[in-house]
Amino acid sequence: KQFGVHDTTVGGWVKSYKNHGDQVVVRGSGNYASDEAKEIAHLKKQLRDTQDALNVLKKAISILGK
């Protein structure tokens, strides 16, 4: 409470530490357990972005094709 961190957040950190030890598993902070995990996260993001772009193009084609 002194640092403004909610009890639930601290509980999650404790649970993560018990499950994984010193290994960092937090994706959002940019800290990855390994270089492979970082690369996988990067590729997944790239795939999501590509799929989003494809969906936009499909919608544009359907609108322009009318």
TALINZI-V829779 format. One line per field, one symbol per residue. ss: DSSP state (H for helix, E for strand, L for the rest). burial: b if it has 9 or more other C-alpha atoms within 8 Angstrom, else e. A space follows every 50 residues. Layout:
# TALINZI-V829779
ss->???
burial->???
This chain:
# TALINZI-V829779
ss->LLLLLLHHHHHHHHHHHHHHLLLLLLLLLLLLLLHHHHHHHHHHHHHHHH HHHHHHHHHHHHHHLL
burial->eeeeeeeeebeeeeebbeebeeeebeeeeebbbeeebbeeeeeeeeeeee eeeeeeeeeeeeeeee
